[in-house]
Amino acid sequence: MPEFRDDAGVRWRVRRRWLPLLTVLDAASNDFGVFSTLALLVAIPMLLVWPFWLLAKLCGVKWKVVTERDGTEVAVEKVKGYRASRRRIDEIVAGVRAKGRAETGEPQSGAIELT
């Protein structure tokens, strides 16, 4: 997961979003009580489904590539295939390093921009 600072000192991070639900559960983990119990009840079935989800991802289901600037999401793109998502991450990192901002427009790797 590339994480770096540009010339202006802004922290950038470009990564694949593995499980969107885990992001929600992680944010909720700071609050104890009823919501934590609900999060646990959701997490247990996820453990049973996880091997099938991973197999689907490896067989070509689209990955979400997330670009963050100082901890704030600035772009989310869907890219089909693990290797293509790696190439798109490299393209985004190269663009940010060259221009100091996230690239918009048609990526070479065939990504679909969501934002």
N, C-alpha and C positions, 0 to 999 in steps of 0.2 A: 504494500500500500504506500504509494508515494506521498510523502508529507514533506513540505519544504517551505521556505520563505522567499518571496520575490525581492526585488531590489528596494521596494518601499517598506519592507519589513512585514508584509502581510503574510499570514500563515495560510497555505493552501493544502488541501488534502483531496486526493482522488482515489476512489475505492469502489469495489463492487458491494452492493447491498445484498448480503446473504439471505437474511430472514427479516423482512420488514416488521413482523410481529414482535420479534425480539427487541427491536428498537423501542417499541411502545412499552413492552414489559420492563425494560431496563429503566426507562424514564419513570415508570410507576413504582419502581422498587424503593424509591426514597420514602414513600408513604407506607407506613405499616398499618395493618388492620384488615378491613374488609377487602380492599382492592388487592392487597398482597395475596390474600386467600384466593380470590378470583384469578389472579395471574398464575398462581400455582396450579389451579384446576385447568387452565388453558395450556400450561406448559407440559403437563403430563401427557395429554394426547399428542402434542407436537412431537414428543420423543418417539412415539410409535409411528408417526407419519414421516419422520425425518429421512429414513433410508430411501423411501420412495421419492421424496422431494429431491434428494441429491441425485438419484438416478435420472430423474426427469431433467434436471439442470445439465447433467453431463451428456444427455442425449439431444440437447439443442434448445431447451426452453430459454427464453430471453432473460438476460441478466440486467439488473439496473446498475448503471454506472453513475455514482454520485460525486459531484464536485462541490467542495465546501471552501468557503473563504472566511477565515477567522471564525470557524465553527458554525457558520450559517450556510445552508444549502443554497447554491446559486444555479445549479443545473442538475437535472436527472435525465438520463438517456437509457433507452432499452437497446441492448445489443444481443443478437442471436449468436450463441456459442461462446465457450470459455476463452478460446484463443482470440476471437474477434474482440471480446471485451478487454482483454489484455492489450491488444493493439490500440483500441480506442482510448484506454487509460494513458498509454504512452503518447498518443496524439494530443490529448488534452494537456498533459504535463508539458510537452514541448511547446504548445501554443501559449500556455500561461507563462512559461519561462521566457519566451521570446517577446510577448506583448504585455505581460503583466495583468492579463484578464482572461477569463474563460472564453474560448472560441465559440462562436455561434455560426450557423451555416451548415452546409452539407459535409459531414465527416467522410473520410475515405473508407472507413471500416464498415459503413452501412448502418450506423446507429440511427435510432429514431429519437429525436429530442422530445421530452415530455413537458418541459416548462416553457 
